[in-house]
Structures are given as C-alpha cells and as structure tokens.
C-alpha cells in the first residue's frame, strides 16, 4: 500500500509541475492523472527511491526559479511517503538518505528574519548559510541577535548566498530564508531608506565580491547603502601583513579551543604535546593569502602550537598533508581539530570530524606519530567576542 501512495505522490507531482510549466499540458484530465498514478503503482523500491532522489537533485541547485517552492514541497512529500527501507536506497547525483534524514537539531529555534514592517533603517546580515539547524542557531542567529541588541532602532534581517542551502532548509524544515535578491527586494518594497549590509563571511573572497556586485545594482533604490567589513578585515598584500581583526580572531578561537580542551593556557597545552589545528575552507581567490596571514598572526602571538589549514588546500601549505607534516616536525603528538569557519556545518562535521578515510580526523589518526586526535565542532559565530567584532564592524559603517 505504501508503494502505491509514493507512486501517486510522484505521478501527481510530476503532472502538476508539467501543467504549471507548459500550456499544452493543461488539457490533461483528472482521469489521465489518476491513470498515470496507477500505472506506476507496481514500481520497485529501487525505482521509487530513484525518483525521490531525482526530486532532491532538482532542488540541489544555486538558482531559484518560479518552480522552487513547489519542487521543495514535492521532494519532501515524496520522501515522507517512502518506507524506512526505501529511504535508505535514495541515491542521486547529490541526493542521499541524509538530505532529509539527518538530525541536525530543532529548526524551530531559529529565526529566518524574513518579516516585513521593516521601517526606514535596516541592517541586512548576509551569510553563506548552513543546513545544520543547531549550528545555524548557535553561529548565525547569535551574530544577528548581537547586532540587533546593539542597534534597537534598526530592523535586522537575514539573507543567505547559498540557494542550495536555502532550498534544503525549506524542503526539510519548512523554514523560508531569503536569498540576497529576495532580501533586497523586500527592503525596497518596505520603503527602506538606509541599508547597512553586514556579511558574516570570513574574508574579502569570491562571496564578498559577488555580494558587492549585487548591491551595486540596488544603489539607486535607497538613500544610503553601506557594506561592512568581513570578519578578518582587509586582506593585505602578502603573508606578512596582519591586522587587529586577525589578531582578535586568533586570540578568540585559540582561547575557546584551549578552554574546551581543558587547559589553562595555550603554552600549557604545548607542554603536554598538544597542537591546535584550525581548519578553514580555502579558496583559489587572491584572498587566500588571508590564511597565510593568520598563520603569521598566531606566530606573532607566540602560539607555536597553533596551525592554520584549509579543506581545499589553497594556499598549498594549508593542505591537510602539509599541516600534518608541520605538526609532526614540531614534535606534537596530540592534535585538537577545530573549524576556522563562522559556522560549524558540513565541512566541520564531515571534512574535519567525519569517519571517512579522507577526513582530517582520519588522516591525522592514521599517522603513527600522532597518538590522539580530538575534534571541537564549534563555529566562530558562537564566540561572544567574535559576535562583538561583527557589531563593531557594523557600527563602523553606520558612523
């Protein structure tokens, strides 16, 4: 009986989307839709799972369309109609059982900040985003809350730059988060006069550049538009260049990691043979020198047992293999891994702390010179001093 329900949902979904997108199909009768549903009633578990995977893959895209809302609903409805055994068979180009099945926390604790009645003054907090509910609350919402508390006369709204993540959250949890264009259109429609944009991005990378280009298209829609600095401030010319923002972040994340590891100081951890490895994302953008500058910064602070790496291995010296060799060469036998990312999402949970053989935890653990590896899954956004850095960056452009 469950198979037939799934087949009916899939058939009606496909028919609905076809009718909505093509005028020639609008003459199809209800009897024909019913016949179509019945025709697939005998599909195997594998076929039903494959069709759900196709629906998931259709919303794993970076472009929002007029069909996105319906596609999100269809994918979730089809998933819910599968048996537990069928769900385990879901596999597509991007789809897998974790897309809907992974428990990442309670989405109802989040605030999408997509309301109208904004008023004349708005602070738009723009993040890449994460589908990990607990991390979204701890890391992104906490930053937004801090900015809102510091600016009671301004309305704080949210936008994510990753449509893939927006669609995932909407399909799985029913939470609708604006992308940048939607948020800007909302501001225009609400009569906002003064717009301040605070990106939660780490650096002046590709995401920041794209945000600036989008804002340029809306400059004439407001009396004033300002964009604040990302977390680590200006990039600088080479690896030797540092700034106060980088120093503050290095101090904040190191202090948090040291405390979580149970030490009184970073030097006490060093005496115990413990190295702290902070894993960033990495980028091919010219801003990748920022990671090298962060390594310079921790050195200037005297943190000899702190290392800066990246998932992408760009810059080259930040790759997992190179960081492992640097840790070993320095004589440390215990490693604490922690993300150098605003959000502890997919990269932190999988690329850093996952059980696959190519995760950082697995790579470090597999080396005979490393006796112990532990992971701290916590984003920069949950550190109060980091939240206040964003508040200060926002205030700087408002003043």
NUKOL-267347 format. One record per residue (C-alpha): residue number from 1; x, y, z. Coordinates in steps of 0.5 Angstrom, whole numbers. Example, Ala and Ser with C-alpha at 12.3 -4.5 7.8 and 13.67 -1.06 7.14 Angstrom:
residues 2
NODE, n, x, y, z
NODE, 1, 25, -9, 16
NODE, 2, 27, -2, 14
END
This chain:
residues 399
NODE, n, x, y, z
NODE, 1, 0, 0, 0
NODE, 2, 6, 5, 2
NODE, 3, 9, 4, -5
NODE, 4, 2, 6, -9
NODE, 5, 2, 12, -4
NODE, 6, 9, 14, -6
NODE, 7, 8, 13, -13
NODE, 8, 1, 17, -13
NODE, 9, 5, 23, -10
NODE, 10, 11, 22, -15
NODE, 11, 6, 22, -21
NODE, 12, 2, 28, -19
NODE, 13, 8, 32, -17
NODE, 14, 11, 31, -24
NODE, 15, 4, 32, -27
NODE, 16, 3, 39, -23
NODE, 17, 10, 41, -25
NODE, 18, 9, 40, -32
NODE, 19, 2, 43, -32
NODE, 20, 5, 49, -29
NODE, 21, 11, 50, -34
NODE, 22, 7, 48, -40
NODE, 23, 1, 51, -43
NODE, 24, 0, 45, -48
NODE, 25, -1, 40, -42
NODE, 26, -7, 44, -38
NODE, 27, -12, 40, -42
NODE, 28, -10, 33, -39
NODE, 29, -16, 31, -35
NODE, 30, -16, 28, -28
NODE, 31, -17, 21, -30
NODE, 32, -11, 22, -34
NODE, 33, -7, 24, -28
NODE, 34, -10, 18, -24
NODE, 35, -9, 13, -29
NODE, 36, -1, 16, -29
NODE, 37, -1, 15, -22
NODE, 38, -4, 8, -22
NODE, 39, 1, 6, -28
NODE, 40, 7, 7, -23
NODE, 41, 4, 3, -18
NODE, 42, 8, -3, -18
NODE, 43, 15, 0, -18
NODE, 44, 20, -3, -14
NODE, 45, 23, 0, -8
NODE, 46, 29, 2, -12
NODE, 47, 25, 6, -17
NODE, 48, 21, 9, -12
NODE, 49, 28, 11, -8
NODE, 50, 31, 14, -15
NODE, 51, 25, 18, -17
NODE, 52, 25, 21, -10
NODE, 53, 33, 22, -11
NODE, 54, 31, 26, -17
NODE, 55, 27, 31, -14
NODE, 56, 32, 32, -9
NODE, 57, 37, 33, -14
NODE, 58, 33, 38, -18
NODE, 59, 33, 43, -12
NODE, 60, 40, 42, -10
NODE, 61, 42, 48, -15
NODE, 62, 44, 55, -14
NODE, 63, 39, 59, -18
NODE, 64, 32, 60, -15
NODE, 65, 26, 59, -20
NODE, 66, 19, 60, -20
NODE, 67, 18, 53, -19
NODE, 68, 23, 52, -13
NODE, 69, 17, 53, -8
NODE, 70, 13, 47, -11
NODE, 71, 19, 43, -12
NODE, 72, 21, 43, -5
NODE, 73, 14, 41, -2
NODE, 74, 14, 35, -7
NODE, 75, 21, 33, -5
NODE, 76, 19, 33, 2
NODE, 77, 12, 30, 1
NODE, 78, 15, 24, -3
NODE, 79, 21, 23, 2
NODE, 80, 16, 22, 7
NODE, 81, 12, 17, 3
NODE, 82, 17, 12, 3
NODE, 83, 18, 7, 8
NODE, 84, 25, 7, 12
NODE, 85, 28, 1, 8
NODE, 86, 26, 5, 2
NODE, 87, 29, 12, 4
NODE, 88, 36, 8, 5
NODE, 89, 36, 7, -2
NODE, 90, 36, 14, -4
NODE, 91, 42, 16, -8
NODE, 92, 43, 21, -14
NODE, 93, 48, 26, -16
NODE, 94, 47, 30, -9
NODE, 95, 42, 26, -6
NODE, 96, 43, 21, 0
NODE, 97, 39, 19, 6
NODE, 98, 42, 24, 10
NODE, 99, 39, 30, 6
NODE, 100, 32, 29, 10
NODE, 101, 34, 24, 15
NODE, 102, 40, 27, 18
NODE, 103, 38, 30, 25
NODE, 104, 42, 37, 26
NODE, 105, 37, 40, 31
NODE, 106, 31, 44, 32
NODE, 107, 30, 49, 26
NODE, 108, 24, 52, 30
NODE, 109, 29, 55, 35
NODE, 110, 32, 59, 29
NODE, 111, 29, 66, 27
NODE, 112, 29, 67, 19
NODE, 113, 28, 74, 20
NODE, 114, 24, 75, 14
NODE, 115, 19, 79, 16
NODE, 116, 16, 86, 13
NODE, 117, 15, 92, 17
NODE, 118, 22, 94, 17
NODE, 119, 22, 101, 17
NODE, 120, 27, 106, 14
NODE, 121, 33, 103, 17
NODE, 122, 35, 96, 16
NODE, 123, 41, 92, 18
NODE, 124, 42, 86, 13
NODE, 125, 46, 81, 16
NODE, 126, 49, 76, 10
NODE, 127, 51, 69, 11
NODE, 128, 53, 64, 6
NODE, 129, 49, 59, 11
NODE, 130, 48, 52, 13
NODE, 131, 43, 47, 14
NODE, 132, 46, 45, 20
NODE, 133, 40, 47, 25
NODE, 134, 44, 47, 31
NODE, 135, 50, 51, 28
NODE, 136, 45, 56, 25
NODE, 137, 42, 58, 31
NODE, 138, 49, 58, 35
NODE, 139, 53, 61, 30
NODE, 140, 49, 66, 25
NODE, 141, 43, 67, 29
NODE, 142, 48, 69, 35
NODE, 143, 51, 74, 31
NODE, 144, 45, 77, 28
NODE, 145, 42, 77, 36
NODE, 146, 48, 81, 38
NODE, 147, 48, 86, 32
NODE, 148, 40, 87, 34
NODE, 149, 41, 88, 41
NODE, 150, 47, 93, 40
NODE, 151, 42, 97, 35
NODE, 152, 35, 97, 38
NODE, 153, 33, 103, 33
NODE, 154, 34, 99, 27
NODE, 155, 31, 93, 24
NODE, 156, 36, 87, 23
NODE, 157, 34, 82, 17
NODE, 158, 38, 76, 14
NODE, 159, 40, 73, 7
NODE, 160, 44, 67, 5
NODE, 161, 48, 67, -1
NODE, 162, 48, 59, -2
NODE, 163, 41, 58, -5
NODE, 164, 43, 50, -5
NODE, 165, 42, 51, 3
NODE, 166, 36, 55, 3
NODE, 167, 33, 50, -1
NODE, 168, 35, 45, 3
NODE, 169, 32, 48, 10
NODE, 170, 26, 50, 6
NODE, 171, 25, 43, 4
NODE, 172, 26, 39, 10
NODE, 173, 24, 44, 15
NODE, 174, 19, 49, 12
NODE, 175, 23, 55, 14
NODE, 176, 24, 60, 9
NODE, 177, 30, 64, 8
NODE, 178, 31, 70, 3
NODE, 179, 37, 70, -2
NODE, 180, 40, 76, -3
NODE, 181, 36, 79, -8
NODE, 182, 30, 77, -5
NODE, 183, 32, 81, 2
NODE, 184, 34, 87, -2
NODE, 185, 27, 87, -6
NODE, 186, 24, 86, 1
NODE, 187, 28, 92, 3
NODE, 188, 25, 96, -3
NODE, 189, 18, 94, -2
NODE, 190, 18, 96, 5
NODE, 191, 21, 103, 4
NODE, 192, 28, 102, 7
NODE, 193, 32, 109, 6
NODE, 194, 38, 107, 10
NODE, 195, 41, 100, 9
NODE, 196, 47, 97, 12
NODE, 197, 50, 90, 10
NODE, 198, 54, 86, 15
NODE, 199, 57, 80, 11
NODE, 200, 59, 74, 16
NODE, 201, 64, 72, 11
NODE, 202, 71, 71, 14
NODE, 203, 75, 75, 8
NODE, 204, 74, 79, 2
NODE, 205, 74, 73, -2
NODE, 206, 69, 71, -8
NODE, 207, 63, 71, -4
NODE, 208, 64, 78, -1
NODE, 209, 66, 81, -9
NODE, 210, 59, 78, -11
NODE, 211, 55, 81, -6
NODE, 212, 58, 88, -7
NODE, 213, 57, 87, -15
NODE, 214, 49, 85, -13
NODE, 215, 49, 91, -8
NODE, 216, 51, 96, -14
NODE, 217, 45, 94, -18
NODE, 218, 41, 97, -12
NODE, 219, 45, 103, -10
NODE, 220, 39, 108, -13
NODE, 221, 34, 104, -9
NODE, 222, 36, 107, -2
NODE, 223, 38, 114, 0
NODE, 224, 44, 110, 3
NODE, 225, 48, 104, 2
NODE, 226, 54, 101, 6
NODE, 227, 57, 95, 7
NODE, 228, 61, 93, 13
NODE, 229, 68, 89, 13
NODE, 230, 68, 82, 14
NODE, 231, 71, 78, 20
NODE, 232, 78, 79, 18
NODE, 233, 78, 86, 15
NODE, 234, 82, 88, 10
NODE, 235, 87, 83, 6
NODE, 236, 94, 86, 5
NODE, 237, 99, 85, 0
NODE, 238, 103, 78, 3
NODE, 239, 103, 73, 8
NODE, 240, 107, 78, 13
NODE, 241, 101, 83, 13
NODE, 242, 97, 83, 19
NODE, 243, 91, 87, 23
NODE, 244, 88, 88, 29
NODE, 245, 82, 84, 27
NODE, 246, 86, 78, 25
NODE, 247, 89, 78, 32
NODE, 248, 83, 79, 35
NODE, 249, 80, 73, 32
NODE, 250, 86, 69, 33
NODE, 251, 86, 70, 40
NODE, 252, 79, 69, 41
NODE, 253, 79, 62, 37
NODE, 254, 85, 60, 41
NODE, 255, 82, 62, 48
NODE, 256, 76, 58, 46
NODE, 257, 80, 52, 44
NODE, 258, 84, 52, 50
NODE, 259, 79, 52, 55
NODE, 260, 75, 47, 51
NODE, 261, 81, 42, 51
NODE, 262, 81, 43, 59
NODE, 263, 88, 47, 59
NODE, 264, 89, 54, 63
NODE, 265, 94, 57, 57
NODE, 266, 96, 55, 50
NODE, 267, 103, 54, 53
NODE, 268, 101, 49, 58
NODE, 269, 98, 45, 52
NODE, 270, 104, 46, 48
NODE, 271, 108, 43, 54
NODE, 272, 103, 37, 54
NODE, 273, 105, 36, 47
NODE, 274, 98, 38, 44
NODE, 275, 98, 42, 38
NODE, 276, 91, 46, 36
NODE, 277, 90, 46, 28
NODE, 278, 84, 51, 26
NODE, 279, 81, 48, 19
NODE, 280, 79, 54, 14
NODE, 281, 75, 53, 8
NODE, 282, 81, 55, 3
NODE, 283, 80, 59, -4
NODE, 284, 83, 60, -10
NODE, 285, 81, 67, -10
NODE, 286, 87, 72, -9
NODE, 287, 85, 73, -2
NODE, 288, 87, 66, 0
NODE, 289, 93, 70, 3
NODE, 290, 89, 71, 9
NODE, 291, 90, 64, 11
NODE, 292, 98, 65, 11
NODE, 293, 97, 72, 15
NODE, 294, 93, 68, 20
NODE, 295, 99, 63, 21
NODE, 296, 103, 69, 21
NODE, 297, 99, 72, 27
NODE, 298, 99, 66, 31
NODE, 299, 106, 66, 31
NODE, 300, 107, 74, 33
NODE, 301, 102, 72, 39
NODE, 302, 107, 67, 41
NODE, 303, 102, 61, 39
NODE, 304, 108, 56, 37
NODE, 305, 103, 50, 37
NODE, 306, 97, 53, 33
NODE, 307, 97, 51, 26
NODE, 308, 92, 54, 20
NODE, 309, 90, 49, 15
NODE, 310, 84, 49, 10
NODE, 311, 80, 44, 7
NODE, 312, 81, 46, 0
NODE, 313, 89, 46, 1
NODE, 314, 89, 53, -2
NODE, 315, 94, 56, 0
NODE, 316, 98, 50, -1
NODE, 317, 102, 50, 5
NODE, 318, 95, 50, 9
NODE, 319, 93, 43, 6
NODE, 320, 92, 37, 11
NODE, 321, 98, 33, 9
NODE, 322, 102, 39, 10
NODE, 323, 99, 41, 16
NODE, 324, 100, 34, 19
NODE, 325, 108, 34, 17
NODE, 326, 109, 41, 20
NODE, 327, 105, 39, 27
NODE, 328, 110, 32, 27
NODE, 329, 116, 37, 25
NODE, 330, 115, 41, 31
NODE, 331, 114, 35, 36
NODE, 332, 107, 35, 38
NODE, 333, 104, 28, 39
NODE, 334, 97, 30, 40
NODE, 335, 92, 34, 36
NODE, 336, 86, 38, 37
NODE, 337, 82, 40, 31
NODE, 338, 77, 46, 30
NODE, 339, 74, 50, 25
NODE, 340, 76, 56, 23
NODE, 341, 70, 58, 20
NODE, 342, 64, 62, 22
NODE, 343, 59, 56, 22
NODE, 344, 61, 49, 24
NODE, 345, 57, 46, 19
NODE, 346, 58, 41, 13
NODE, 347, 66, 42, 13
NODE, 348, 66, 41, 20
NODE, 349, 62, 35, 21
NODE, 350, 65, 31, 15
NODE, 351, 71, 34, 12
NODE, 352, 74, 35, 19
NODE, 353, 71, 31, 24
NODE, 354, 68, 25, 20
NODE, 355, 69, 18, 20
NODE, 356, 71, 17, 12
NODE, 357, 78, 16, 11
NODE, 358, 80, 23, 8
NODE, 359, 77, 27, 14
NODE, 360, 82, 31, 18
NODE, 361, 81, 27, 24
NODE, 362, 82, 20, 20
NODE, 363, 88, 23, 16
NODE, 364, 92, 25, 23
NODE, 365, 89, 19, 27
NODE, 366, 92, 14, 21
NODE, 367, 99, 17, 22
NODE, 368, 103, 13, 27
NODE, 369, 107, 20, 30
NODE, 370, 100, 22, 33
NODE, 371, 98, 19, 39
NODE, 372, 91, 22, 40
NODE, 373, 86, 27, 36
NODE, 374, 80, 30, 38
NODE, 375, 75, 35, 35
NODE, 376, 72, 41, 37
NODE, 377, 65, 42, 33
NODE, 378, 64, 50, 34
NODE, 379, 64, 56, 30
NODE, 380, 67, 62, 31
NODE, 381, 60, 65, 31
NODE, 382, 58, 62, 38
NODE, 383, 64, 66, 41
NODE, 384, 62, 72, 44
NODE, 385, 68, 77, 43
NODE, 386, 67, 75, 35
NODE, 387, 60, 77, 35
NODE, 388, 62, 84, 38
NODE, 389, 67, 84, 33
NODE, 390, 61, 84, 28
NODE, 391, 58, 89, 32
NODE, 392, 64, 94, 32
NODE, 393, 64, 93, 24
NODE, 394, 57, 95, 23
NODE, 395, 58, 101, 28
NODE, 396, 64, 103, 24
NODE, 397, 60, 104, 17
NODE, 398, 54, 107, 21
NODE, 399, 58, 112, 24
END
